[in-house]
C-alpha cells in the first residue's frame, strides 16, 4: 500500500521516521481474505477510477482485525492511501503500462501456494476457510491483483533510477536526531556451502520405471492424464491435475523447457530428467511463443546411504578448508550448489528481511542459529548438518562465522549499507510524494462530502469537486 508523505513534515523528522520505519517493517503473510458484504456506493473518483465504500470498509475491517482497535482517523488515512493507489492506477492506464496474463497467473499461484503452505497443503481447510474452491478464489482476485501489479509498475517507473551519493547518505544520517537513531543488537555474517545428496542409480531407475508405467496407462490404457497426475505426481501441481498454466520461454528449467517446446498439441513426452526429478509432459495448447502444459513428476527417493555419502563428502570439504588447503571462497565455487542464492554471493547468506548479509543471531534459521551460537572465533566452520529445502528436499550445509558486531547505536562506519538503503527509501518516498502532488493538479478528483473534515485529504480537496 502506498502512502502520501505529509509535505508539511520537517525534513529531520521525516528522515528519522523513514529510517526507523525501514528497520521495523514486518513481512506479513499475503492472504486473500473473505470479506463481509457491504451495501456499496461510489465515494470517490480519481480520473477514470472509482473508489467504492466497500473498498474502504474492507480495509478498515482488516486494520481492526490486525490491531484490535483502529485509531479515530483510520478511515481518513485509509482513503488517502486508496486515492493515491487509484491515481497511480489511472496514470498506469494512461501511460499504457502493461501486465501480462502470465504474470498475473504466476502471482496468483504463488500466493495460493503460500496460503496452502500455512495450512499444511490441506485443500479442505482452504475451501472451508474461504468458502470457495481455489479456482473461484483466483477468479475473484484476478482483476484486483492485476490492478495491484499495474500500480506497482507505475510506482517503479516513477522511482526508476533513483540512487544516492555518499554525500547524500551522510546528510540523511546527520539529519536524524541522535535520540531517534535505532539501536542494533549484535549481528553476524554467515557463509555457507550447500550440497545436495546424489540419488543412487537404483532409485533413479525405480523412478523412471514408475513414470514409464504411468505413461503407458495414459497412452495405451486410456486413463486421463489429469487423474493420474492427481494420484501420483510429487509436486504441488498434482491437485490441479499437473496443470502448469500458460507460460512463456524462460520460466522452466532448460531440460523441461526444451522437451515441452518440441511437443505437438496433446502429445506426451518421453521421460525427462531435471534437477527436480523425472517428468512426463503433455502439451495442451500453444499460442506463438506461449505454451500451456501439464506434467507428472516422480522424485527418486534419497536413501540413508545417500545421506551418509553426502555428509562424508561435505565433511571432507570442511577438512580442506580447516587445514588451509583451500579457501572458503574457493570451496564455495567448487563444491556449493549453484542453485543456492549464496553461491553467487561468495557463499554469504542473504537476510530476506533486509536484503543484506547481516542477521541478528535470533533471526537465523534454527539449525544455523545453533551452529553459529557456539562459535567464539571469526572464521570458525561448523560440522555438516542436514536441512530441508523450501520444497522439502534434504540438503547438507556447512556454515562459517564471517563477522560479528557488538550491540551498538546506528553509525555510518558500521551500518553504512543499512543507512544507504534507508536514504534511498526516503528519496523514493519524496519522489512519489512530489509526483502525487503534481498529478493531483492535472487529474479530476471528487469524493463524498462526509470526508470533508479529514485533514489527511487536504491535498486532494484543493482539486476536489464534491458529489
C-alpha positions in Angstrom: 0.0 0.0 0.0 1.4 3.4 -1.0 1.3 6.3 1.4 1.4 10.0 0.5 4.2 11.7 2.5 2.9 14.6 4.6 4.5 17.5 2.8 4.4 19.7 5.9 6.6 17.3 7.9 10.0 18.7 8.8 12.9 17.1 6.9 14.6 16.0 10.1 11.5 14.3 11.5 10.8 12.8 8.1 14.3 11.3 7.8 14.0 9.9 11.3 10.6 8.3 10.7 11.7 6.7 7.4 14.9 5.4 8.9 13.0 3.8 11.9 10.2 2.5 9.7 12.7 0.9 7.3 14.1 -1.3 10.1 10.8 -2.1 11.8 8.7 -3.3 8.9 7.3 -6.8 9.3 6.7 -9.1 6.4 3.1 -10.2 6.8 1.7 -13.3 5.0 -0.2 -12.5 1.9 -3.8 -13.6 2.2 -6.9 -13.3 0.1 -9.5 -12.9 2.9 -13.2 -13.4 2.5 -14.9 -10.1 3.2 -18.5 -9.4 4.5 -20.9 -7.9 2.1 -21.3 -4.2 2.3 -24.1 -2.0 0.8 -22.0 -0.3 -1.9 -21.7 3.2 -3.3 -19.1 5.3 -5.1 -17.4 7.5 -2.5 -14.6 9.0 -4.7 -13.4 9.3 -8.3 -9.8 9.7 -9.4 -9.6 10.2 -13.2 -11.3 7.2 -14.6 -11.1 5.1 -11.4 -13.9 4.7 -8.9 -13.5 4.2 -5.1 -16.2 2.1 -3.6 -17.4 2.3 0.0 -16.7 -1.5 0.3 -13.0 -0.9 -0.5 -12.6 1.5 2.4 -14.7 -0.6 4.8 -12.9 -3.8 4.0 -9.5 -2.2 4.6 -10.9 -0.7 7.9 -12.2 -4.1 9.0 -8.8 -5.7 8.2 -7.0 -3.0 10.2 -9.3 -3.6 13.2 -8.7 -7.4 12.9 -4.9 -6.9 13.0 -4.7 -4.1 15.6 -7.8 -4.7 17.8 -8.7 -1.0 17.8 -8.4 1.3 14.8 -7.3 4.9 15.5 -10.0 7.6 15.2 -8.6 8.9 11.9 -8.1 5.5 10.4 -10.7 5.9 7.6 -9.2 9.2 6.6 -5.7 7.7 6.3 -7.0 4.6 4.5 -8.9 6.8 2.0 -5.7 8.8 1.5 -3.9 5.6 0.6 -6.7 4.4 -1.7 -6.9 7.7 -3.6 -3.1 7.5 -4.1 -3.4 4.0 -5.4 -6.2 5.0 -7.8 -4.1 7.9 -9.0 -1.2 5.6 -9.8 -3.6 3.1 -11.5 -5.2 5.8 -13.6 -1.8 7.0 -14.8 -0.6 3.5 -15.5 -3.5 3.0 -17.9 -2.9 6.4 -19.5 0.8 5.5 -20.0 -0.2 2.1 -21.4 1.8 0.2 -18.8 1.1 -3.5 -19.3 0.9 -6.5 -17.0 0.7 -9.9 -18.8 -1.8 -12.5 -18.0 1.0 -14.9 -17.3 2.5 -12.6 -14.7 -0.9 -12.3 -13.0 -1.4 -16.0 -13.0 2.1 -16.6 -11.6 1.4 -14.2 -8.8 -1.9 -15.8 -8.0 -0.4 -19.2 -8.0 2.4 -18.1 -5.7 0.0 -16.5 -3.2 -2.3 -19.5 -3.2 0.7 -21.8 -2.7 1.8 -19.6 0.2 -1.6 -19.7 1.9 -1.8 -23.5 1.4 1.7 -23.8 2.9 0.4 -22.1 6.1 -2.4 -24.7 6.0 -0.1 -27.7 5.6 -1.4 -28.1 2.0 -4.8 -29.1 3.3 -7.1 -28.3 0.4 -10.3 -28.9 2.5 -9.1 -26.4 5.2 -8.6 -23.8 2.4 -12.0 -24.4 0.9 -13.7 -24.4 4.4 -11.9 -21.1 5.4 -12.7 -19.2 2.2 -15.9 -20.9 1.3 -14.7 -21.3 -2.3 -12.5 -23.5 -4.4 -9.0 -22.4 -5.4 -10.3 -21.6 -8.9 -13.1 -19.5 -7.5 -10.7 -17.6 -5.2 -8.4 -16.9 -8.1 -11.2 -15.7 -10.3 -12.4 -13.3 -7.6 -9.0 -11.8 -7.1 -7.6 -11.8 -10.7 -8.6 -8.3 -11.6 -7.7 -6.8 -8.3 -4.2 -8.4 -8.5 -3.7 -7.1 -12.0 -4.5 -3.6 -10.7 -2.1 -4.0 -7.9 0.7 -5.0 -10.3 -0.1 -2.0 -12.5 0.2 0.3 -9.5 3.4 -1.4 -8.5 4.8 -1.0 -12.0 3.7 2.7 -12.2 5.4 3.4 -8.8 8.5 1.6 -10.1 8.5 3.8 -13.2 8.3 7.0 -11.0 11.2 5.8 -8.9 13.3 4.4 -11.7 17.0 5.2 -11.5 16.9 6.8 -8.0 20.2 6.5 -6.3 22.0 8.3 -3.5 25.6 9.5 -3.4 27.8 9.0 -0.3 27.4 12.7 0.5 23.6 12.3 0.4 23.8 9.3 2.7 25.9 11.3 5.2 23.4 14.3 5.0 20.5 11.9 5.5 22.1 10.4 8.6 23.1 13.7 10.1 19.5 15.0 9.9 18.3 12.2 12.2 18.1 13.3 15.8 20.5 11.5 18.0 17.8 10.1 20.3 15.9 8.8 17.2 18.8 6.6 16.0 17.9 2.9 16.2 19.9 0.6 18.5 21.2 -2.5 16.7 21.7 -5.8 18.5 24.7 -8.0 17.8 24.7 -9.1 14.2 26.6 -11.8 12.3 27.5 -12.5 8.7 27.4 -16.2 7.8 28.9 -18.1 4.9 27.6 -21.4 3.7 28.5 -24.3 1.4 25.4 -26.3 0.4 25.5 -29.8 -1.0 22.6 -31.8 -2.5 22.8 -35.5 -1.9 23.2 -37.6 -5.1 20.5 -40.2 -5.7 21.9 -43.7 -6.3 21.3 -45.4 -9.7 18.9 -47.9 -8.4 16.5 -45.3 -7.0 16.8 -43.3 -10.3 15.8 -46.4 -12.3 12.9 -47.1 -9.9 11.5 -43.6 -10.6 12.0 -43.9 -14.3 10.2 -47.3 -14.4 7.3 -45.9 -12.4 6.9 -42.9 -14.7 7.1 -45.1 -17.8 4.3 -47.3 -16.3 2.2 -44.2 -15.7 2.8 -43.0 -19.3 1.7 -46.4 -20.6 -1.5 -46.2 -18.5 -2.3 -42.9 -20.2 -1.2 -43.5 -23.7 -2.1 -47.2 -24.1 -4.8 -47.8 -21.5 -6.7 -44.5 -22.0 -6.5 -43.2 -18.4 -6.8 -39.4 -18.1 -3.5 -37.6 -17.7 -5.0 -35.3 -15.0 -6.4 -38.2 -13.0 -3.1 -40.0 -13.0 -1.3 -36.7 -12.0 -3.6 -36.1 -9.1 -2.9 -39.6 -7.7 0.8 -39.9 -8.3 2.6 -36.6 -9.1 5.1 -35.5 -6.5 4.7 -31.7 -6.7 2.1 -29.1 -5.8 0.5 -29.0 -9.3 -0.9 -32.5 -8.6 -4.1 -31.0 -7.1 -4.7 -29.3 -10.5 -4.1 -32.5 -12.5 -0.5 -31.4 -13.2 -1.6 -28.2 -15.0 1.1 -25.6 -15.0 -0.9 -22.9 -16.8 0.2 -20.6 -19.6 3.9 -19.7 -19.7 6.5 -18.2 -22.0 10.1 -19.2 -22.5 12.4 -18.8 -19.6 10.0 -19.9 -16.8 11.0 -23.6 -16.7 14.4 -25.2 -16.2 16.2 -25.8 -19.6 15.7 -29.5 -19.8 12.0 -29.3 -19.1 11.5 -26.3 -21.5 13.4 -28.0 -24.3 11.2 -31.1 -24.1 8.0 -29.1 -23.8 8.5 -26.9 -26.8 9.1 -29.9 -29.1 5.7 -31.4 -28.4 2.6 -31.1 -30.6 -0.8 -30.5 -29.2 -1.9 -33.3 -26.9 1.4 -35.1 -27.4 3.0 -36.6 -24.3 6.8 -36.6 -23.9 9.0 -39.5 -23.0 10.6 -39.4 -19.5 12.9 -36.5 -19.0 15.2 -35.6 -16.1 15.6 -32.3 -14.4 17.0 -31.1 -11.0 13.6 -31.8 -9.5 13.3 -35.5 -10.6 11.7 -37.2 -13.6 8.8 -35.9 -15.6 6.4 -36.6 -18.4 4.8 -33.6 -20.1 1.7 -33.1 -22.1 1.2 -30.2 -24.5 -2.3 -28.8 -24.1 -2.2 -25.7 -26.2 0.3 -23.4 -27.9 -0.1 -19.8 -29.0 3.0 -18.4 -30.6 5.7 -18.4 -28.0 3.3 -19.2 -25.1 2.6 -22.8 -24.1 0.1 -24.5 -21.8 1.4 -27.8 -20.4 0.8 -30.2 -17.6 3.2 -32.8 -16.2 3.7 -35.6 -13.8 6.8 -35.5 -11.5 8.3 -38.5 -9.8 11.1 -37.8 -7.3 13.5 -40.6 -6.7 14.0 -41.3 -3.0 17.1 -40.4 -1.2 18.3 -43.3 0.9 20.1 -43.3 4.2 23.2 -44.4 2.4 22.9 -41.4 0.0 22.7 -39.1 3.0 25.7 -40.6 4.7 27.7 -40.2 1.5 26.6 -36.5 1.3 27.7 -35.9 4.9 31.1 -37.5 4.3 31.6 -35.5 1.1 30.9 -32.2 2.8 33.0 -33.1 5.8 35.9 -33.7 3.5 35.4 -30.2 2.1 35.4 -28.8 5.6 38.7 -30.5 6.3 40.3 -29.0 3.3 39.3 -25.5 4.5 40.3 -26.1 8.1 43.7 -27.3 7.1 44.2 -24.3 4.8 44.3 -26.5 1.7 41.7 -24.3 0.1 39.9 -21.0 0.9 36.3 -20.9 1.9 35.6 -18.7 -1.1 37.2 -21.2 -3.5 35.4 -24.1 -1.9 32.1 -22.3 -2.5 32.8 -22.1 -6.2 34.0 -25.7 -6.4 31.5 -27.5 -4.2 28.4 -25.5 -3.3 25.1 -26.0 -5.0 24.9 -23.5 -7.9 21.1 -23.0 -7.4 21.6 -21.6 -3.9 21.3 -17.8 -3.6 24.6 -17.6 -1.7 26.6 -19.3 -4.4 26.8 -16.0 -6.4 27.5 -14.0 -3.2 30.8 -15.7 -2.4 28.9 -18.0 0.0 27.4 -15.3 2.2 23.8 -15.9 3.2 21.4 -13.0 2.5 18.8 -11.9 5.1 15.5 -11.9 3.2 14.0 -9.3 5.6 16.7 -6.6 4.9 18.2 -7.9 1.7 21.7 -7.6 3.1 24.1 -10.1 4.7 23.6 -9.2 8.3 21.5 -11.2 10.7 20.6 -10.8 14.3 21.5 -14.2 15.5 18.0 -14.9 16.7 16.7 -14.3 13.1 18.8 -17.1 11.7 17.1 -20.4 10.8 17.2 -22.6 13.9 19.8 -25.1 12.5 22.1 -22.2 11.5 21.5 -20.5 14.8 22.6 -23.5 16.9 25.7 -23.9 14.7 26.8 -20.3 14.9 25.8 -19.6 18.5 28.6 -21.7 19.9 31.3 -20.2 17.7 33.7 -17.9 19.5 36.2 -17.2 16.7 35.6 -15.4 13.4 36.3 -18.0 10.6 35.0 -21.0 12.6 33.3 -23.6 10.5 30.6 -26.0 11.6 30.3 -29.7 11.1 27.9 -30.6 8.2 24.3 -30.7 9.1 21.1 -31.6 7.3 18.3 -29.2 6.4 15.3 -29.2 4.2 14.9 -27.0 1.1 11.7 -24.9 0.6 10.1 -27.8 -1.2 11.2 -30.3 1.5 14.2 -31.9 -0.2 17.1 -33.0 2.0 20.4 -30.9 1.7 23.5 -30.6 3.8 25.5 -27.4 4.6 28.5 -26.2 6.5 28.5 -22.7 7.8 31.3 -20.2 8.6 31.1 -17.3 11.0 32.5 -14.5 8.9 31.8 -11.4 11.1 30.1 -10.4 14.4 29.3 -6.9 15.6 28.7 -5.8 19.2 25.4 -4.2 20.1 25.6 -0.5 19.2 23.6 2.6 18.2 23.5 3.1 14.4 26.6 4.8 12.9 27.9 5.3 9.5 31.1 3.3 9.9 29.3 0.0 10.9 25.9 0.5 9.3 26.6 2.3 6.0 24.7 -0.2 3.8 21.6 0.0 6.0 21.7 3.8 6.2 22.2 3.9 2.4 19.1 1.8 1.9 17.1 3.9 4.3 18.3 7.1 2.4 17.2 5.5 -0.9 13.8 4.7 0.5 13.5 8.3 1.8 14.4 9.7 -1.6 11.9 7.3 -3.3 9.1 8.3 -0.9 9.8 12.0 -1.5 9.8 11.4 -5.3 6.5 9.6 -5.2 5.1 12.4 -2.9 6.1 15.1 -5.4 4.7 13.1 -8.3 1.4 12.7 -6.5 1.2 16.4 -5.7 1.7 17.3 -9.4 -0.6 14.5 -10.7 -3.5 15.7 -8.4 -3.4 19.1 -10.0 -4.0 17.7 -13.5 -6.4 14.9 -12.6 -10.1 15.0 -12.0 -10.7 14.2 -8.3 -14.0 14.0 -6.4 -15.0 12.5 -3.1 -18.0 12.3 -0.8 -18.7 15.3 1.4 -18.7 13.1 4.5 -14.9 13.1 4.3 -14.6 16.9 4.1 -13.3 17.0 7.7 -10.3 14.7 7.0 -7.1 16.8 7.4 -5.2 13.9 5.7 -7.1 14.7 2.5 -6.3 18.4 2.4 -4.1 18.0 -0.7 -6.9 16.3 -2.6 -9.5 18.9 -1.6 -7.7 21.7 -3.4 -8.9 20.0 -6.6 -11.9 18.2 -5.4 -15.4 18.6 -6.8 -17.6 17.0 -4.2 -20.5 14.8 -5.5 
